[in-house]
Each structure stands twice: as structure tokens, then as C-alpha cells.
Amino acid sequence: FGIKGGAAQLTSSLSGGNQQKVCIAKALESEPDVVVLDEPTKGIDVGARLNIYQIVRGLIERRKAVVVVTSEAEEALALCNRVLVLRDGVIAGEFVSKTSTTDDLTRTALGGEVQ
């Protein structure tokens, strides 16, 4: 998982990105078929973000279902095959990552029309 720190080090003394990776590692210990990640890269540095992206892609390659909840359009498009945009608790739009843009997602989230 690329966690920087020793085995005896307390999780609370790690950086935010490494704490996030410890949480993901613990969740994956039971080998779940479905993984839900809520804002998996919020508040972490670019290096840790890329490492978490690699972990998610590895799960997908192992045929695990991964649900990513994120407020970042770029992250949704980078990690997901299909993106659902919610507005006021209702699905406002559904997108295929390969053919969609961050503008499409943002415009839908804000209530505008996708062009």
C-alpha cells in the first residue's frame, strides 16, 4: 500500500495520506467483493493520491466492485467507468467516463444542461 512509517508506529502519527492508506488496507483485509470509498483522497498530497488511485485500479483489475463517492469531477472521471451525479439527493445525470468531461459533471451538479 506504500505506507511510509514503521510497523510499530501509531496510525495517528502518520501523515493524512498514510492514515488514509491504512484505513483502506484494513478495509481490504477481509477481501470484500464490493468496496465503498467515501472521499478517498480528500486533504492528501499528490503522491498519496496517486498511490490510492493505483490501489483502486488494482481492485478493479481483480474484478472487485468499487463505489467511489467524491466531490471532485476529475477524480470521478479518473477512477470510474460510470459516474452518477447527485443533486439534492436525486440522480441528476449519468455519464460514461470515456466520453464525458469535468464540465459535463459540474454543469449537471449545478443544475445546468449538458451540451
VMD Tcl script that builds the backbone (N, CA, C; Angstrom):
set m [mol new atoms 345]
animate dup $m
set s [atomselect $m all]
$s set {name element resname resid chain x y z} {
  {N N PHE 1 A 0.814 -1.217 0.000}
  {CA C PHE 1 A 0.000 0.000 0.000}
  {C C PHE 1 A 0.848 1.268 0.000}
  {N N GLY 2 A 2.143 1.107 0.085}
  {CA C GLY 2 A 3.027 2.270 0.039}
  {C C GLY 2 A 2.937 3.149 1.270}
  {N N ILE 3 A 2.646 2.556 2.422}
  {CA C ILE 3 A 2.522 3.313 3.668}
  {C C ILE 3 A 3.923 3.601 4.205}
  {N N LYS 4 A 4.197 4.874 4.453}
  {CA C LYS 4 A 5.504 5.277 4.962}
  {C C LYS 4 A 5.446 5.372 6.472}
  {N N GLY 5 A 6.283 4.580 7.135}
  {CA C GLY 5 A 6.333 4.547 8.590}
  {C C GLY 5 A 6.606 3.125 9.029}
  {N N GLY 6 A 7.014 2.954 10.259}
  {CA C GLY 6 A 7.330 1.620 10.774}
  {C C GLY 6 A 6.098 0.888 11.276}
  {N N ALA 7 A 6.235 -0.429 11.415}
  {CA C ALA 7 A 5.122 -1.270 11.875}
  {C C ALA 7 A 4.691 -0.912 13.300}
  {N N ALA 8 A 5.617 -0.404 14.093}
  {CA C ALA 8 A 5.292 -0.065 15.484}
  {C C ALA 8 A 4.734 1.348 15.628}
  {N N GLN 9 A 4.727 2.103 14.543}
  {CA C GLN 9 A 4.267 3.489 14.579}
  {C C GLN 9 A 2.749 3.551 14.659}
  {N N LEU 10 A 2.245 4.431 15.513}
  {CA C LEU 10 A 0.806 4.611 15.644}
  {C C LEU 10 A 0.247 5.275 14.384}
  {N N THR 11 A -0.913 4.824 13.958}
  {CA C THR 11 A -1.543 5.398 12.770}
  {C C THR 11 A -1.757 6.895 12.934}
  {N N SER 12 A -2.107 7.319 14.135}
  {CA C SER 12 A -2.383 8.740 14.371}
  {C C SER 12 A -1.149 9.612 14.176}
  {N N SER 13 A 0.050 9.024 14.184}
  {CA C SER 13 A 1.268 9.814 13.991}
  {C C SER 13 A 1.695 9.874 12.526}
  {N N LEU 14 A 0.965 9.192 11.647}
  {CA C LEU 14 A 1.277 9.197 10.221}
  {C C LEU 14 A 0.686 10.424 9.544}
  {N N SER 15 A 1.153 10.722 8.341}
  {CA C SER 15 A 0.570 11.812 7.559}
  {C C SER 15 A -0.863 11.431 7.165}
  {N N GLY 16 A -1.622 12.413 6.727}
  {CA C GLY 16 A -3.011 12.163 6.333}
  {C C GLY 16 A -3.139 11.129 5.231}
  {N N GLY 17 A -2.258 11.212 4.241}
  {CA C GLY 17 A -2.297 10.250 3.138}
  {C C GLY 17 A -1.999 8.839 3.600}
  {N N ASN 18 A -1.029 8.705 4.490}
  {CA C ASN 18 A -0.702 7.380 5.008}
  {C C ASN 18 A -1.794 6.855 5.935}
  {N N GLN 19 A -2.430 7.739 6.688}
  {CA C GLN 19 A -3.576 7.324 7.509}
  {C C GLN 19 A -4.694 6.798 6.620}
  {N N GLN 20 A -4.932 7.492 5.508}
  {CA C GLN 20 A -5.974 7.073 4.566}
  {C C GLN 20 A -5.660 5.688 3.995}
  {N N LYS 21 A -4.386 5.460 3.646}
  {CA C LYS 21 A -3.988 4.162 3.096}
  {C C LYS 21 A -4.114 3.056 4.137}
  {N N VAL 22 A -3.844 3.359 5.410}
  {CA C VAL 22 A -4.035 2.365 6.479}
  {C C VAL 22 A -5.508 1.987 6.567}
  {N N CYS 23 A -6.398 2.975 6.502}
  {CA C CYS 23 A -7.850 2.697 6.553}
  {C C CYS 23 A -8.274 1.803 5.390}
  {N N ILE 24 A -7.765 2.100 4.210}
  {CA C ILE 24 A -8.111 1.288 3.043}
  {C C ILE 24 A -7.560 -0.126 3.202}
  {N N ALA 25 A -6.328 -0.242 3.672}
  {CA C ALA 25 A -5.718 -1.560 3.875}
  {C C ALA 25 A -6.525 -2.397 4.864}
  {N N LYS 26 A -6.964 -1.781 5.946}
  {CA C LYS 26 A -7.787 -2.501 6.934}
  {C C LYS 26 A -9.098 -2.966 6.318}
  {N N ALA 27 A -9.718 -2.102 5.521}
  {CA C ALA 27 A -10.991 -2.452 4.883}
  {C C ALA 27 A -10.824 -3.600 3.893}
  {N N LEU 28 A -9.671 -3.684 3.250}
  {CA C LEU 28 A -9.443 -4.710 2.229}
  {C C LEU 28 A -8.926 -6.019 2.805}
  {N N GLU 29 A -8.594 -6.013 4.089}
  {CA C GLU 29 A -8.049 -7.212 4.737}
  {C C GLU 29 A -8.992 -8.407 4.636}
  {N N SER 30 A -10.283 -8.164 4.661}
  {CA C SER 30 A -11.271 -9.246 4.612}
  {C C SER 30 A -11.611 -9.679 3.187}
  {N N GLU 31 A -10.893 -9.125 2.191}
  {CA C GLU 31 A -11.112 -9.462 0.778}
  {C C GLU 31 A -12.568 -9.263 0.339}
  {N N PRO 32 A -13.118 -8.073 0.524}
  {CA C PRO 32 A -14.516 -7.846 0.125}
  {C C PRO 32 A -14.667 -7.854 -1.393}
  {N N ASP 33 A -15.851 -8.193 -1.863}
  {CA C ASP 33 A -16.145 -8.149 -3.296}
  {C C ASP 33 A -16.591 -6.753 -3.722}
  {N N VAL 34 A -17.105 -5.979 -2.751}
  {CA C VAL 34 A -17.564 -4.619 -3.011}
  {C C VAL 34 A -16.867 -3.692 -2.021}
  {N N VAL 35 A -16.312 -2.606 -2.540}
  {CA C VAL 35 A -15.618 -1.633 -1.705}
  {C C VAL 35 A -16.251 -0.268 -1.954}
  {N N VAL 36 A -16.597 0.434 -0.877}
  {CA C VAL 36 A -17.134 1.790 -0.984}
  {C C VAL 36 A -16.110 2.738 -0.378}
  {N N LEU 37 A -15.651 3.689 -1.174}
  {CA C LEU 37 A -14.671 4.671 -0.724}
  {C C LEU 37 A -15.318 6.046 -0.749}
  {N N ASP 38 A -15.415 6.680 0.407}
  {CA C ASP 38 A -16.039 7.994 0.528}
  {C C ASP 38 A -14.940 9.047 0.634}
  {N N GLU 39 A -14.801 9.873 -0.406}
  {CA C GLU 39 A -13.774 10.916 -0.484}
  {C C GLU 39 A -12.390 10.335 -0.155}
  {N N PRO 40 A -11.954 9.333 -0.921}
  {CA C PRO 40 A -10.719 8.631 -0.579}
  {C C PRO 40 A -9.446 9.467 -0.630}
  {N N THR 41 A -9.462 10.610 -1.320}
  {CA C THR 41 A -8.234 11.392 -1.424}
  {C C THR 41 A -8.390 12.813 -0.890}
  {N N LYS 42 A -9.423 13.053 -0.140}
  {CA C LYS 42 A -9.666 14.406 0.377}
  {C C LYS 42 A -8.561 14.803 1.359}
  {N N GLY 43 A -7.941 15.936 1.082}
  {CA C GLY 43 A -6.971 16.503 2.003}
  {C C GLY 43 A -5.609 15.831 2.022}
  {N N ILE 44 A -5.279 15.048 0.995}
  {CA C ILE 44 A -3.974 14.388 0.996}
  {C C ILE 44 A -3.119 14.904 -0.151}
  {N N ASP 45 A -1.817 14.665 -0.062}
  {CA C ASP 45 A -0.907 15.188 -1.080}
  {C C ASP 45 A -0.985 14.380 -2.371}
  {N N VAL 46 A -0.378 14.919 -3.414}
  {CA C VAL 46 A -0.458 14.333 -4.753}
  {C C VAL 46 A 0.112 12.918 -4.794}
  {N N GLY 47 A 1.221 12.682 -4.111}
  {CA C GLY 47 A 1.839 11.355 -4.116}
  {C C GLY 47 A 0.927 10.301 -3.513}
  {N N ALA 48 A 0.327 10.616 -2.370}
  {CA C ALA 48 A -0.596 9.681 -1.725}
  {C C ALA 48 A -1.842 9.481 -2.585}
  {N N ARG 49 A -2.284 10.547 -3.229}
  {CA C ARG 49 A -3.458 10.469 -4.116}
  {C C ARG 49 A -3.193 9.475 -5.250}
  {N N LEU 50 A -2.031 9.594 -5.881}
  {CA C LEU 50 A -1.689 8.677 -6.968}
  {C C LEU 50 A -1.589 7.241 -6.477}
  {N N ASN 51 A -1.060 7.057 -5.263}
  {CA C ASN 51 A -0.962 5.719 -4.695}
  {C C ASN 51 A -2.348 5.121 -4.456}
  {N N ILE 52 A -3.273 5.923 -3.969}
  {CA C ILE 52 A -4.641 5.443 -3.742}
  {C C ILE 52 A -5.315 5.136 -5.075}
  {N N TYR 53 A -5.063 5.945 -6.092}
  {CA C TYR 53 A -5.589 5.647 -7.426}
  {C C TYR 53 A -5.081 4.284 -7.907}
  {N N GLN 54 A -3.804 3.979 -7.661}
  {CA C GLN 54 A -3.246 2.680 -8.043}
  {C C GLN 54 A -3.930 1.542 -7.295}
  {N N ILE 55 A -4.212 1.759 -6.019}
  {CA C ILE 55 A -4.903 0.740 -5.217}
  {C C ILE 55 A -6.289 0.478 -5.800}
  {N N VAL 56 A -7.017 1.547 -6.125}
  {CA C VAL 56 A -8.369 1.402 -6.686}
  {C C VAL 56 A -8.304 0.672 -8.024}
  {N N ARG 57 A -7.380 1.060 -8.870}
  {CA C ARG 57 A -7.251 0.391 -10.174}
  {C C ARG 57 A -6.891 -1.092 -10.003}
  {N N GLY 58 A -6.070 -1.402 -8.996}
  {CA C GLY 58 A -5.735 -2.795 -8.704}
  {C C GLY 58 A -6.959 -3.588 -8.293}
  {N N LEU 59 A -7.835 -2.970 -7.513}
  {CA C LEU 59 A -9.085 -3.637 -7.110}
  {C C LEU 59 A -9.945 -3.918 -8.337}
  {N N ILE 60 A -10.026 -2.951 -9.221}
  {CA C ILE 60 A -10.829 -3.118 -10.435}
  {C C ILE 60 A -10.256 -4.235 -11.291}
  {N N GLU 61 A -8.933 -4.275 -11.414}
  {CA C GLU 61 A -8.293 -5.344 -12.192}
  {C C GLU 61 A -8.566 -6.718 -11.595}
  {N N ARG 62 A -8.746 -6.762 -10.265}
  {CA C ARG 62 A -9.057 -8.036 -9.589}
  {C C ARG 62 A -10.559 -8.310 -9.591}
  {N N ARG 63 A -11.294 -7.532 -10.410}
  {CA C ARG 63 A -12.730 -7.732 -10.619}
  {C C ARG 63 A -13.560 -7.461 -9.364}
  {N N LYS 64 A -13.126 -6.515 -8.547}
  {CA C LYS 64 A -13.901 -6.076 -7.389}
  {C C LYS 64 A -14.780 -4.907 -7.813}
  {N N ALA 65 A -15.936 -4.810 -7.212}
  {CA C ALA 65 A -16.810 -3.663 -7.461}
  {C C ALA 65 A -16.357 -2.534 -6.539}
  {N N VAL 66 A -16.101 -1.369 -7.116}
  {CA C VAL 66 A -15.640 -0.224 -6.329}
  {C C VAL 66 A -16.598 0.934 -6.554}
  {N N VAL 67 A -17.150 1.447 -5.459}
  {CA C VAL 67 A -18.015 2.616 -5.499}
  {C C VAL 67 A -17.216 3.756 -4.880}
  {N N VAL 68 A -17.030 4.819 -5.641}
  {CA C VAL 68 A -16.268 5.969 -5.156}
  {C C VAL 68 A -17.226 7.138 -5.002}
  {N N VAL 69 A -17.296 7.673 -3.790}
  {CA C VAL 69 A -18.084 8.866 -3.529}
  {C C VAL 69 A -17.082 10.015 -3.477}
  {N N THR 70 A -17.222 10.961 -4.385}
  {CA C THR 70 A -16.270 12.070 -4.435}
  {C C THR 70 A -16.959 13.346 -4.890}
  {N N SER 71 A -16.459 14.448 -4.396}
  {CA C SER 71 A -16.966 15.747 -4.844}
  {C C SER 71 A -16.080 16.324 -5.941}
  {N N GLU 72 A -15.069 15.567 -6.354}
  {CA C GLU 72 A -14.138 16.030 -7.386}
  {C C GLU 72 A -14.435 15.359 -8.723}
  {N N ALA 73 A -14.843 16.155 -9.689}
  {CA C ALA 73 A -15.189 15.630 -11.012}
  {C C ALA 73 A -13.996 14.930 -11.660}
  {N N GLU 74 A -12.809 15.504 -11.524}
  {CA C GLU 74 A -11.608 14.894 -12.120}
  {C C GLU 74 A -11.373 13.504 -11.555}
  {N N GLU 75 A -11.551 13.367 -10.256}
  {CA C GLU 75 A -11.336 12.079 -9.598}
  {C C GLU 75 A -12.374 11.058 -10.068}
  {N N ALA 76 A -13.607 11.479 -10.172}
  {CA C ALA 76 A -14.664 10.575 -10.633}
  {C C ALA 76 A -14.348 10.052 -12.027}
  {N N LEU 77 A -13.933 10.944 -12.921}
  {CA C LEU 77 A -13.630 10.534 -14.283}
  {C C LEU 77 A -12.367 9.680 -14.361}
  {N N ALA 78 A -11.414 9.931 -13.469}
  {CA C ALA 78 A -10.161 9.174 -13.474}
  {C C ALA 78 A -10.334 7.760 -12.941}
  {N N LEU 79 A -11.239 7.580 -11.981}
  {CA C LEU 79 A -11.356 6.281 -11.306}
  {C C LEU 79 A -12.532 5.430 -11.757}
  {N N CYS 80 A -13.554 6.047 -12.297}
  {CA C CYS 80 A -14.816 5.329 -12.516}
  {C C CYS 80 A -15.121 5.126 -13.993}
  {N N ASN 81 A -15.749 4.011 -14.289}
  {CA C ASN 81 A -16.241 3.766 -15.643}
  {C C ASN 81 A -17.545 4.519 -15.862}
  {N N ARG 82 A -18.359 4.551 -14.832}
  {CA C ARG 82 A -19.673 5.185 -14.900}
  {C C ARG 82 A -19.785 6.158 -13.733}
  {N N VAL 83 A -20.318 7.334 -13.988}
  {CA C VAL 83 A -20.435 8.364 -12.962}
  {C C VAL 83 A -21.895 8.794 -12.847}
  {N N LEU 84 A -22.404 8.752 -11.641}
  {CA C LEU 84 A -23.736 9.278 -11.354}
  {C C LEU 84 A -23.557 10.586 -10.601}
  {N N VAL 85 A -24.207 11.630 -11.067}
  {CA C VAL 85 A -24.147 12.928 -10.394}
  {C C VAL 85 A -25.434 13.093 -9.601}
  {N N LEU 86 A -25.286 13.339 -8.308}
  {CA C LEU 86 A -26.446 13.550 -7.447}
  {C C LEU 86 A -26.612 15.034 -7.165}
  {N N ARG 87 A -27.858 15.481 -7.177}
  {CA C ARG 87 A -28.195 16.845 -6.804}
  {C C ARG 87 A -29.442 16.769 -5.948}
  {N N ASP 88 A -29.359 17.300 -4.749}
  {CA C ASP 88 A -30.477 17.267 -3.799}
  {C C ASP 88 A -30.946 15.837 -3.540}
  {N N GLY 89 A -29.993 14.885 -3.479}
  {CA C GLY 89 A -30.315 13.503 -3.161}
  {C C GLY 89 A -30.939 12.701 -4.293}
  {N N VAL 90 A -30.976 13.258 -5.496}
  {CA C VAL 90 A -31.584 12.608 -6.647}
  {C C VAL 90 A -30.542 12.520 -7.765}
  {N N ILE 91 A -30.569 11.426 -8.519}
  {CA C ILE 91 A -29.647 11.299 -9.645}
  {C C ILE 91 A -30.021 12.342 -10.700}
  {N N ALA 92 A -29.083 13.258 -10.929}
  {CA C ALA 92 A -29.314 14.341 -11.896}
  {C C ALA 92 A -28.736 14.006 -13.264}
  {N N GLY 93 A -27.820 13.055 -13.299}
  {CA C GLY 93 A -27.205 12.692 -14.568}
  {C C GLY 93 A -26.352 11.449 -14.429}
  {N N GLU 94 A -26.202 10.750 -15.542}
  {CA C GLU 94 A -25.364 9.547 -15.594}
  {C C GLU 94 A -24.419 9.699 -16.776}
  {N N PHE 95 A -23.145 9.417 -16.535}
  {CA C PHE 95 A -22.125 9.653 -17.554}
  {C C PHE 95 A -21.196 8.451 -17.694}
  {N N VAL 96 A -20.673 8.289 -18.886}
  {CA C VAL 96 A -19.616 7.313 -19.156}
  {C C VAL 96 A -18.314 8.102 -19.153}
  {N N SER 97 A -17.369 7.680 -18.331}
  {CA C SER 97 A -16.142 8.451 -18.144}
  {C C SER 97 A -15.373 8.710 -19.436}
  {N N LYS 98 A -15.328 7.724 -20.317}
  {CA C LYS 98 A -14.539 7.864 -21.550}
  {C C LYS 98 A -15.050 8.967 -22.462}
  {N N THR 99 A -16.334 9.290 -22.362}
  {CA C THR 99 A -16.916 10.268 -23.284}
  {C C THR 99 A -17.411 11.534 -22.583}
  {N N SER 100 A -17.074 11.689 -21.314}
  {CA C SER 100 A -17.572 12.833 -20.545}
  {C C SER 100 A -16.429 13.722 -20.090}
  {N N THR 101 A -16.782 14.943 -19.727}
  {CA C THR 101 A -15.790 15.910 -19.257}
  {C C THR 101 A -16.147 16.382 -17.854}
  {N N THR 102 A -15.176 17.026 -17.225}
  {CA C THR 102 A -15.447 17.605 -15.909}
  {C C THR 102 A -16.523 18.681 -16.024}
  {N N ASP 103 A -16.541 19.385 -17.143}
  {CA C ASP 103 A -17.580 20.401 -17.354}
  {C C ASP 103 A -18.968 19.767 -17.367}
  {N N ASP 104 A -19.108 18.596 -18.004}
  {CA C ASP 104 A -20.400 17.897 -18.027}
  {C C ASP 104 A -20.877 17.606 -16.605}
  {N N LEU 105 A -19.988 17.065 -15.794}
  {CA C LEU 105 A -20.346 16.700 -14.421}
  {C C LEU 105 A -20.667 17.929 -13.582}
  {N N THR 106 A -19.822 18.938 -13.686}
  {CA C THR 106 A -20.008 20.152 -12.892}
  {C C THR 106 A -21.299 20.870 -13.272}
  {N N ARG 107 A -21.534 20.979 -14.562}
  {CA C ARG 107 A -22.760 21.651 -15.049}
  {C C ARG 107 A -24.002 20.910 -14.534}
  {N N THR 108 A -23.979 19.592 -14.568}
  {CA C THR 108 A -25.104 18.801 -14.082}
  {C C THR 108 A -25.288 18.956 -12.587}
  {N N ALA 109 A -24.193 18.949 -11.851}
  {CA C ALA 109 A -24.256 19.106 -10.397}
  {C C ALA 109 A -24.846 20.454 -9.997}
  {N N LEU 110 A -24.590 21.455 -10.832}
  {CA C LEU 110 A -25.075 22.811 -10.536}
  {C C LEU 110 A -26.453 23.102 -11.126}
  {N N GLY 111 A -27.007 22.115 -11.840}
  {CA C GLY 111 A -28.355 22.271 -12.366}
  {C C GLY 111 A -28.463 22.742 -13.792}
  {N N GLY 112 A -27.351 22.804 -14.485}
  {CA C GLY 112 A -27.377 23.236 -15.874}
  {C C GLY 112 A -27.550 22.079 -16.824}
  {N N GLU 113 A -27.659 22.403 -18.089}
  {CA C GLU 113 A -27.826 21.393 -19.141}
  {C C GLU 113 A -26.461 21.002 -19.687}
  {N N VAL 114 A -26.293 19.712 -19.967}
  {CA C VAL 114 A -25.069 19.235 -20.597}
  {C C VAL 114 A -25.166 19.514 -22.080}
  {N N GLN 115 A -24.088 20.070 -22.634}
  {CA C GLN 115 A -24.103 20.438 -24.052}
  {C C GLN 115 A -23.529 19.341 -24.903}
}
mol reanalyze $m
mol bondsrecalc $m
mol representation Tube
mol addrep $m
